[in-house]
């Protein structure tokens, strides 16, 4: 029996708390959920299969509106059209850009550790040449429109990366019936040429000392300076340093925890005293409560590329600092397998078996010994290259010393002590009166 408007209102006003279907007519009904949500549902038969469509919730969709929607559904069925398939087709992405955005949202953001890297490749190398192309006409020539310009300008590595990513996106689209075939099939990365040789650049002692002493005076900002110095000291990945969060940095225990790394495993980095000093200096600026470095990886890379000539050494990139840590530590005579573990590298099978039999705590202390030895080596390299602290740096240094040692002292006595301690860094320390003002401001936010 058909439902009247008043009957629908009564059903809505008196939910049963059970999942049930209140039938109307011609396959239309009002489905009630356990939580009291009411949804209009249309059922129909197409090519011998029972199917259904949801038309919206009540009372947002009235009985009359639901009847109109269901009449449209039945009209399509009579014409030999499956309304559900028609609805799916209507919501499918129409262009390459729409497909890429759909993939990012439904796949990359859920299944990739760093979806922003895929987005960068799409924005730089896929969307500009073919983003406007409709999926209905997407062909191999459009794939070549991605790779050919990159190969022609000598960026075969980028071409291969873009091809690999677009292949993944198209495979996903085939699974979703957005594409019938994958247009990248049969296009091999090897044919793009430009064999990519792995970088082997490692900065030597003199070059590392030059970078350390010069970086602070190039106008790149304190974040870039400290990030580069931490990369030198710890050998960790650029993404890990830039992505560090304060909740994972324990300066008292001198441990920096990385909850997720490139190899999918958590990693604890022992911090040398020199590294702790850098984190304390960074904390003194109070730039961000969550992230240690509120910058992105690419800005760090661009900054170093922009100032290459100022370093007066052969060209280097940020990732070379990681290789420099490994090469330099081994050159000091430190155990290579502990050095590799310190940067979270996977060990060869035989070494992995050997390490697996050792106590984790002992291994961590061995990693700490590596970090400390390397930091001492760096300190020795730079000890004859002092860098005068700016007033901004002095304020940050005063704040870190106050937080660490003098937080509970009276402001007047603390100020005098800080004047003495800051004299180690400059021949013109702030006055005690200035320091008392700073301390008063710091206490309001702690």
N, C-alpha and C positions, 0 to 999 in steps of 0.2 A: 504494500500500500504506500502511495506517495506521501512524502512528508509535507506538512504545511509550514508556513513561516512561523506560526506560533508554536508548533511542535518542535521546530529547530531551536527556538528561543528557550523552551522548557528543558530540552536536552542539554543545552549549553549551561543553563542555570543550575542543573542538578547532575553534576558529573558522577559517574558510578565508581570511579577509582579502578576500573577494569578496562582492559583493551577490548574494544568492541566496534562493530560496524553497524551504523543505523542506515538501512537501505532506503533509497528514495525510489527511483524508477530508471529503467533503461541502462542499468549498470552504474548509475551515480549513487554515491553514498557519503555519509559523514563519518569518518573514522575517529574514534575517541582513543586517546592514549592513556596509559596508567597515570600519567602526571596531569591529566585533564586538558590536554591539547586536542583541539578539534580540527581535522583537515578534510577538505573535500577531495574525494577520490573517484576517478572514473575508471571503470573496467570495460574492456572490449576484447573481441576475438579477431586475430589477424593471422591468416594462413594457418588455421588450426591451432594457434597458440593463444593462451589467455594472457593478456597484458593489462597494465594499469598505468594511469597518469595521475599525479597530484596537481590540483588546481589552485591550491592556496589554503590558508587557514580561515576558520570562522571565528569572529565576526568580520574580519577584514574583507573576506569575500562572502557576499550574501548568497542566499539560496538561488535567487534569480540569476546572479552572475555565474554561479557554478553551473546552472542549467545551460546557459549560453555557451560556456566553455565546452561542456560535454557534448552539446549539439554539434559544435565545430569538429570535435574529435570523431564523432560518428559519421559526419559528412565526409571526412577524409578517408575513413575506412571504406565507405561505399564507393569511393573513387579509386580504391586499390592502393591507397597510400597509408603507410604505418605512421601514425601520429607521433609515436615515441621516437622513432628514427628521425622523423622530420625535426623534432624538438632538439635532439642531439646535434643534428647537422646545423641547425640555426645557431647553436651556442659554440660551435667549433671555431677555432682560430681561422682567419681567412688569409692572413699574410705571414711571411717569415717572421716579422717582428712580433706579431701576436703569438705565433707559435713559441718563439724564444721566451717571451714573457710568461706564457702558460707553463712552459717547462721549468723555468726558474722557480715559479711559485709552487708548483705541485711536486716537483722532483728534486731539483737542486737544493732548495732551502731546507728540505727534510732529510735528504740523504747525503749531502756533501758537507765536509767539515768546514770548507771555506767557499761558500757559493759566490761570494763577491768576486773571486778570481774569474769564475766563469762569466759573470756579468761584465767584467772588464773586457774580456775577449769578444763577447757579443757586441758591446757598445763600440769597441774600437775597430773590429775587423769583419764582423758579420752583418750587423744592421746597416751600416753606411752603404755598402754596395748592393745588397739584395733585400733589405728589410721590407721594401715596398712590394716585392714580388708576391703574387697570389700563389697559394699552395696548389691550386688547381693546375698551374702551368709550370711548377717548379721542376727544373731539369738539370742535367749535369753541367750545362753551360753556365748556369747560375752558381754552381759550386766553384767552377773555375774563376768566376768573377770575384770570388773571395780570395783564392790562393794566388792567382796570376799577378796582381799588383804587388803583393808582398814579396813574391819571388823576384820580380823585376827590380825591386829596390834593395835586393840583397838580404831580405828578412825571411829566409827559408824556414828558420826555426819557428817564427810566428805563423807562417803559412801552415806548417804541420800541426801546430797547436790548434789553430782555428779549424782546420779540416777535421781533426780528431774530435773536437767538441761538437761541431755541426753534425758529424756522423752519429754521435750519441743522441743528440736532439732528434734527428730524423728517425733513428731506431725507435725512440720513445713515441714519436708521432705515428709510426706504423702500428705499434702496439695499441694505440688509442683510436685507430681508424681515421686519423687526420690526414694521413698519406697512405696511398696504396703500395708504393715502393719507395725505397730509400735512394735518393738521387746521388748519394756519395758512393754507392756500391761500385766497385771496380776502379775507383780513383785511389791510387796507392801513394802513401806518403813518400816512399822512396823515389818516386818519379819527380818529386818537387825539387830534387837536387839539394845543393848546399848542405852537405853533410856537416852536422853540428859537432864540432870537437869539444869535449869537456874542457872547461877552464882549469888551468893549473896554477894561476897566479896566486902567489903567497907573498905577502909583504915581509921584507927582512927587518931586522932589529932597527936599523937606521930609519927605514920608512915608517915603521910603527911609531917610533918616537916623534917623527915629523908630523904624522897625522895627529897624534895626541896633543902636541904642543901648539899646533896651528889651528885646530878645529874650533877652539873657543873664540878666536879673534876674527872669524870670517863673516860675522853677522848672520849666522844661520839660526841663532836662537839656542837657548839653553837645552831645549828638548833634544834637538839634533846632536848637540855636543855630548850630552850625557848618554844618549842612545848609542852613539858611535863608540864611546869609551867602554860602555858595558859590553858591546859586541866584541871589542878587543879583549876584554878581561875574561869573558865567559865562554866565547866561542859558540853561543847559541844562535839559532836562526833569527833572521831579521824579523820575521812575523811574530816570533815568540817574545822578543824584547819589546817590540812596539805594542804587542797585545797584552803585556803584563798587567796584572791587576793587584792593587794594594792588599787585598784579602789573601793573596797567595804569597806575599813577601813577608817573611818573619825575620826582622832585622836583629832581634835578640838571639835567636837560634842560628842566624846567618844561613837561612835556607830560602830558596825561591822555588816554589812548587809550580810545575806546569801540568795542569790537569789533563790536557789533550795535546798531543804533538803530532808531527807529520806521520810517524809510524803507528799512530793510534794508541800509544801507551803513555801513561803519566810519567813524569820525570821530575826528580828533585835535583836542583842545582845548588851545590854548596857555594856560599858567597865568601870571597876573600874580604879582608878588612878594607881594601881599596874599593871593592865593589859596594860594600855596605856604605862607605862614605859617599859614593855617588848616589845611591838610593836616598840617603839622608838629605843630601843636598837637594835632590829632586823634590822630596817631601816638603822641604822648607819653603818651596815656592807655593805650595797649596793650590796647584793648578786644577786638579781633578780629584774628587774623593774616591772614585772607582778605579779609573785607569791611571797607571803610572805615566803613560805617554799618550795624551789626547791628540795624536797625529796618526796619519796612515802610512803604510809602508812606502807607497809610491812617492809621497812627498819627501821622505828620507832619501830615497834613491835619486830623485830629481835634484835635491839639494847638493848631494855629493857630486853628481855629474856636472852641475852648474859651476862648481868651484874647483874643478880638476886642476886647472893651471896654477891655482894658488898653493897647492901642496908641493909643487916643484919636484914631484917624483913620477915615475911611469904610471900610466893610467891604471886605476883600480876601481872596483865596484864593491858595494857593501858586502856581498857574499864572500868576497876574497878574505875578509877578516876572520871568518869561520875557518877557512882553510889555513890561514896564518896561525891561528891558535893551535890547530892540530900539528902542523909542520914544526912550529916553534917549540911546542911542548915536547915533541919527540926528540928534537935536536938537543933539548936540555937533558936527555937521558931518561925521561919519564916513561913508564911502561905504556906501550902503544895501545894495549887492550883497555887500560884504564882511561887513557886519553880519549879513545873512541867512545867508551861508555859515558864519559863526562859530557860529550856533545850529543848523546843519545843516538849514536850510530848502531845499526845492527852488526853483530859480530859474525865472522865466518863460523861454520858449523863446529869445528874442533875447539875454537876458543869459547864458543857459546857453551859447550859441554863442560869445559874447564871452569868457566865463571859460574855456571849453574850450581856447582858443588861448593861454592864459597858462601859465607855468611853475608847477608845483605848489608848488615850494619858495618861489617869490615870493608865491604866494597865501597860503601858510601864514604867512609873515612879515607879510603885510598883516592877516591875522586876529590875529596876535600884537599888532600895533599897535593894533587895535581893543580887545582885551582890556586892554592896558596903559593906554590912554587912559581907558577906562571905570573901571578900578580907581583911577586917579589922581583921577578925578572923585569917586568914592565916598569915597576917603580925604580929599579936601578937605571933603566934606560932614560927615564924622564927626570931623574933627580937634579940634573944640571940644566934643566929647561923649565924653570918656574914660570908660572903664569900668574900675573897680578890679578887679584880679585876686584871686580867692579863693586860699586856700592850695593847693587842688587844682589850680587853673589855674597857679599859680606852679610847682608840681612838674612839671606837664606842659610848661610853658615851659622849665624848667631841663633837662628830659630832651631836648627837641627841640634846644636849643642844644648840649647835650653830644654828642648823636648827630651833629650837623652839623659842629661846629667843634673839640670838645675831647676826643673819644673816646679818643685815644691819649696824652693828657697824664697825668702823675701825679695821683692823686686830690686831694692837698693843694693843689697849684698850681691845678688845675682848679677846685676849690671856691672859691678866692679870686677867680678870674676870673669865675665865675658869679655870685658875690655882687654884683660890680660891674655885670654885665650886667643882672641882675634888678632892680637899683636904678632902671633906666629905667622899670620897670613898677609899682613900689610903693615907698613910703617905709619899709617894714618887710620887707626881703628875709630869706629864711632865713639862719641862721648858717652859717659855713663848716663847722662840725662836722656840722650837719644835712645839708648838701649832700654831705659825704664819705660819710655813711651811705647816702644815696640812690644815689650813684655806685657804691658797693659792691654794692648790690642790683641795679642796672642791668647791671653787668658780668657778673653770674651768668646773665643771660638773653639776652645778646647773643652 
